[in-house]
Amino acid sequence: MENEELQAMVEKISLKEFGRPFRHQAMFNPRLRTTGGRYLLRSHNIEINKKYLEQLGENELIGIIKHELCHYHLHLEGKGYKHRDRDFRELMEKVEAPRFCSALPEEKNKRKKQTRVLIYQCTGCHLAYRRKRSIDTSRYVCGKCRGALKLMKTLTSS
């Protein structure tokens, strides 16, 4: 799907679901990473993340378009267009637009990255400290007895 097809789809959904025309630009933005789409307040344009179409299909894309059109039409009418506004929530329910888009499969895999745990032990009272980030042992001491800390081992999990 190209930008021209996306524009036609947005215009069609706007007329069908909202009964109002979409008079601005709808385009794919390859720089979007953490969101399915966004409505730009100043230009009134809508940008869509193409990865959602490629990885989750046309139904997910339609949901994202409906969500962004809710922002668009409410903003132009001068009503509450933000996620927390009652007008926005009511319109989303009316047109069956999703509140959030689904997570991309590739993003789910990135979150399950390997984690490491560092175990430090006090040389005085032998209290163990588990940390994800390393500690400067020349600067920090045990909180219980003020003894020196020593790195004992590093655990990694997937």
Phi, psi and omega in degrees: 000136179253174182300325180294319179292322177297316179302314180296320179295317180295317179297319180294314180296321180298315180291317184290312187272327186251345181070016181226148181282153173259115188251017182236193184265139170239131184211159174277138176239109182290348181277347179291131182238318189255006183218156180281332180188172176207148176258127182266117186297321186284316183266346184067015178276162177240132177246138183237142176276116184292337181300328180293322176293314184293320187263332185242351173097178187290327180297320177295319179298318180297319177298318179296317180298315178300317180300312181291327177292331174298314176302313185301304186292320179293322179295316180292332178277351182081020179261179180291110184255358182275160183304326184276351184282143181297317179304317181296312182296321180293317179293321178297320179293320181297317182265004179058046177269142179286147177287322179229151174273158180293158177283141177289142179302323180291330179286326178299320180292325180294325182292334182272040182284167183291136177245148178239147178236129178260133179251119175252150178226141178286135179283345180270295185260357177065024176289135182263139177240127177257126182223148173274327180256149182286154181248139174281101186291345176279342182257323187254148181232174179297136179283344182269310186237001182066023177282164179288147178260147180224133177289122182265308179202165177240124178255139176237140177226155180247000000 
